[in-house]
Amino acid sequence: MSLEFTPRELVGELDKFIVGQQDAKRAVAIAVRNRWRRKQLTGSLKDEVHPKNIILIGPTGVGKTEIARRMAQLVRSPFIKVEASKFTEVGYVGRDVESIVRDLVEASLALVKREMARDVRVEAERAAEEKLLDLLVPPDESAAGDKERRKATRERFRGMLREGKLDEREVEVTTRGQAPAGPMFGALGPGGPGGPGGPGGIDLRQMFEKLGSMKPALKTLKVPDALRVLTEQEAEARIDHDKASARAVDRAESDGIVFLDEIDKIAVGQEQAGRQGEVSRQGVQRDLLPVVEGTTVQTRYGAVKTDHVLFVAAGAFHLAKPSDLIPELQGRFPIRVELAPLGVEEFKRILLEPEAALTKQYSALLATEGVTLRWTDDGVAALAELARDVNDRTQDIGARRLHTLLEKLLEQLLFEGPDRRGDEVEVTRDYVTERLADLVADEDLSRFIL
């Protein structure tokens, strides 16, 4: 169900949130558009067209994950991010690589349910309001004959509810029980020892979820929260769950995007071959290969084929290179894009240009306290220069360095915000230098604090 964006339009949308990295944006946009193109084909050729998986190469914090995640949001594709280094060979302690597919289907189901819930939202809100009014104006058995007066009272409460006059009132709402959570039950799910992919073929997680859903609980909530919970319950009740599951499997197969982070951590260079632990890394690659190549994985919602799932791998590749991956896995990632490290100009643009730029975020947060925060060009430039300097002298974490610097820069102001209503603060180069220069200059401190 991809939205029909052209590659140029996709890159334009990404430009609103991510600075630079045009090559990576173009590569992902083309890969996503090619999947839409495949769906327009007919006959046997359609099944023969497979996605061209991508490896994004670059240091942390330059936008690799964000490009893939934002792209998935734009085209409403199921998306999951997994760290390749967290997997080990089957039989060792670690995660079964087929859990990637099961997690993707769960993400797809959540996406499908949100879309189906939106379709019934108006009807669900109407039903939830009626249920809430039943709680606010319970039937009066002693006045059963006075239906008109009770109806008038109910309508009066309806008006008060819509005007927000009952927001502080509390009601008791019946909520559905939650299934047991945690690694023990996750291990018993599909693909675990008791899952359909393992001995016994019993999905114990699903069984526990059904048991959990049979145990309702009473919660005391304020009216707005109660209305939200009741609306969610009414929307859930109107969803065809069998249809949602079938649609989720289809979306995962045809539109799913898997972001394999830290792929470089399982690459093995020639000088490392044979060392302790390297055999396991190669084993992870071989376990990943069938999933990336195209296989069928059994999930609680049915069999899922991975032939047309788009895999976007990423890594810094400081100690390894893509050619250190086993040849079979290399062949499944034909597109390789190197992302540029971030310098002063990129940091300045990141601070100012995106729709949710950090400077805009902090200005908005402090505005809730009545504090006006203004950013001068030289103040932004000073922050960008400090971010570059700290990255150069310690560890390059890309744009994430800006988060740390801004928190330290505005720490006092954020603390005093409630007491400074009506104040206007201008962030100039002097303001930045006064609060951060000494900290940045002290290399020992900057390593621990910044």
Salt bridges, closest charged atoms under 4 A:
GLU13 OE2 - LYS16 NZ 3.07
ASP15 OD1 - LYS25 NZ 2.61
GLU66 OE1 - ARG69 NH1 3.69
GLU66 OE2 - ARG70 NE 2.77
GLU83 OE1 - LYS86 NZ 3.19
ASP96 OD2 - ARG102 NH2 3.54
ASP103 OD2 - ARG95 NH2 2.78
GLU106 OE2 - ARG300 NH1 3.60
GLU115 OE1 - ARG251 NH1 3.00
GLU123 OE2 - ARG238 NE 3.07
GLU125 OE2 - ARG121 NE 3.22
GLU129 OE1 - ARG158 NH1 2.78
GLU129 OE1 - ARG162 NH2 2.84
GLU130 OE1 - ARG154 NH2 2.85
GLU130 OE2 - ARG158 NH1 2.77
ASP134 OD1 - ARG154 NH1 2.82
ASP146 OD2 - ARG149 NE 2.67
GLU155 OE1 - ARG158 NE 3.12
GLU163 OE1 - LYS165 NZ 3.02
GLU168 OE1 - LYS222 NZ 2.85
GLU209 OE1 - ARG300 NH2 2.74
GLU232 OE2 - ARG228 NH1 3.55
GLU234 OE2 - LYS131 NZ 2.95
GLU234 OE1 - ARG238 NH1 2.63
GLU236 OE2 - LYS113 NZ 3.69
GLU236 OE2 - HIS241 NE2 3.55
ASP255 OD1 - LYS39 NZ 2.47
ASP255 OD2 - ARG251 NE 3.95
ASP261 OD2 - LYS81 NZ 3.60
GLU262 OE2 - LYS265 NZ 3.60
GLU278 OE1 - ARG281 NE 3.45
ASP324 OD1 - LYS321 NZ 3.60
GLU328 OE2 - ARG286 NH1 3.70
GLU345 OE2 - LYS348 NZ 3.37
GLU353 OE1 - ARG349 NE 3.10
GLU385 OE1 - ARG429 NH1 3.09
ASP389 OD1 - ARG388 NE 2.91
ASP392 OD2 - ARG388 NE 3.70
GLU411 OE1 - LYS408 NZ 3.66
GLU416 OE1 - ARG420 NH1 3.45
ASP423 OD2 - ARG420 NE 2.94
GLU424 OE1 - ARG374 NH2 3.33
GLU434 OE1 - ARG435 NH1 3.61
GLU443 OE1 - ARG393 NH1 3.97
GLU443 OE2 - ARG447 NH2 3.20
